[in-house]
Amino acid sequence: MKSFDVVVIGAGPAGYIAAIRAAQLGLSTACIEEWKTPNDEYVLGGTCLNVGCIPSKALLESSENYERVLHQFKAHGITASGVKFDLKTMLGRKDRIVGKMTSGIAGLFKKNKVTWLQGHGRLVSGGTTWKIQIDSETVEAKNVIIATGSKARHLPGIPVDNKTICDNVGALAFESVPERLGVIGAGVIGLELGSVWRRLGSKVKVLEALPAFLGAADEAVAAEAWKIFTKTQALDIELGIQIKSVKQATKGVEIQYSGQDGSSKIYECDRLIISVGRVPNTDDLGAQKVGLKLDAKGFIEVDKNCRSALPRMYAIGDVVRGPMLAHKGEDEGVMVAEIIAGQHGHVNYDAIPWVIYTAPEIAWVGKTEQQLRGEGVPYKAGRFPFAYNGRALGREEPEGFIKILADAASDRILGVHAIGSLASELIAEAVVAIEFGASSEDIARICHAHPSMSEVMREAALGVEKRSLNG
């Protein structure tokens, strides 16, 4: 029987990063992964690299480029006729990027001497060491890190075939652009995938059960996003609905639902994307067999350092509490590997950025304005629009703003919220500021390159004290 210091179950962002860091620290490490391509080949990377973060961003970029040619280039004095796209080429490019990334992880495993165990990992027994079964093989581990990720949550009574009724897997592989596309769920995945197919020609209707739009985002950002998505981009978003039934018809899908006012409605579409959240992959893990405690939703219960109640067993990423974000799982993977190696690993959960890769992008870190009001925390706010920024105007992307929230007494930054082009990149400065306890004055006094989009961050910081210089 093979024996390792650390065995990681799952090779998504949380798992493969945990395995690499453990190996870097001198621990003999193996990582179990069962993911297979449509060609029945084992690959690393889990949901994120294969059917999530990476392929969706590839299609987002392709569809945005197509829309720029149609609508933005004219303002630059560039005209084009007969513009068209080839969906097969777009999907092929997406698949090549995925293949490059997943093979890159295999190379990293080889470089760092991580053993890749191919198959489904299942906990068998514990004691002084843990035993884990991978199909017909059993291995032994001093420490176990569970990083089995999550899968799309499906609605009861609505079978997903990933042809006509799809989750994220099928929605990334349409062989043609549907004329009418329905999306159930106006969260991150629903908005991103809905916007991809809208740009490529679909008439998109998004149905959301919650009465508020983007409730997790800052209210000012959500209001701006609503205006841009529904008015400028013509996304048809209906809030406060209740799904009654979903039926496959001869020519597509029929959705019966009640509106916010209780009225009965029917929407017919050619394809439907269901994006109503995700659930942890903890079934068939062997948790009950070894006494690993799960909560009512199937998440593994852990402490602040991702330790389970069982000795030398940890869980990270989407299978534990907290946001289902790849980078959150990666940081937990590093933390746990360092703790196993006797170091002092740590994750600051107050400094984890959120990003929605729509156009414009939405990003934030820290507290929202409504959270601060609810907690009774006195604060100051500074806000600055991209419309006053020379680089944003030069890019023909003036939509949105950055808002900074700071403690009224100490000026320490409590939250930063952005909607606009490159928000996913600009938020990194705010993450650094919050991680190091910076004040709004710190950002206000840092020299930012001119002209650059990052100047909006500085102007928002200046705005906390009502002294923005360019607006």
C-alpha angles and dihedrals in degrees: 000000000000114000129202138180089227132019117188117200107210132027103217119119093290095045102041092046090049090050094049093047092047090051091048088056092057099259119138101244139189129183124203120211131168100180114130131189121234084264089062094250122140113242137175128231102071123218095330098059098031107039106357138042100008103043093041091054090049091055092043090056093047093049092046091053090052091051092047090056091050100043115010107040094068090067088057091054092256118129128182132183131204092022112177139154135225110223093195090058091048091052091045091053089050091051093048091053090049091049092050092051097045093046087048090061090051087054091050090051090053092046093050095039095244112160112229112214110195118213142043115321119217129178111240109171145337141210125115086349135017123244119211126187120216105189102294096350128081124202134186127230135185089203131023127203114193112208103155095144127205142289134215115281112235127206118248114262094011110106115210113216095168088229106075101356107039145178122202091295096060095035090064093054109047107152090209137021110261115230091218120027125187122200123191107202129037096213128115097291095042094051095044097048093039090054092050093057094039090059090050092053111277122135099230129203119185120200117199126185096205118084093224128063117237092349093182092058126079109279094239091051091048091051092050092047091050091053094048098043098044102034107027098031098031097228106163104223121177119190133200096029130149121212113228101176143342118207132179108233130191093269102029138302133334117205120194114195143150121244128230089269091052095254119145115245140178127206122187122199139166094234135011130210117201112203107162100140136284137274128213120263098235101123115109090016094118092242095143092047093061097032097253108164120233126185125233092277095049098258119141112245112236140162126243090283093050094253115150122215089262120085117263093358120120135176128203143175125016095355092068137055121290135052118334094237125141094222092050088054092048092054091048089051091055092045094052094045090052093047091051088051091053097258129122105258117184141178122200101213090188091065102052113121124224121210134185110194098212122125107286095032122231122213138164144165130194128005128352122227092251091052092052091049091048091050092047093239113156109230145167124223132210123187133181130180127229087225089080094049119100095211092050090050090048089053090048088237107115098146123119139009146238121245126194123197118199135180110267093226107032099025089226111155111253101174143356124201128187138181116179146073114326092006088143090062098037093054091068090076089055092049090054090048094052093043091056096040095247124176126229087250089060092060091040091057097045113101110242122197116260124253099022139122088241090071087078088065090054093046090051089052090050088049091062086075092035093249106114109157102209104040 
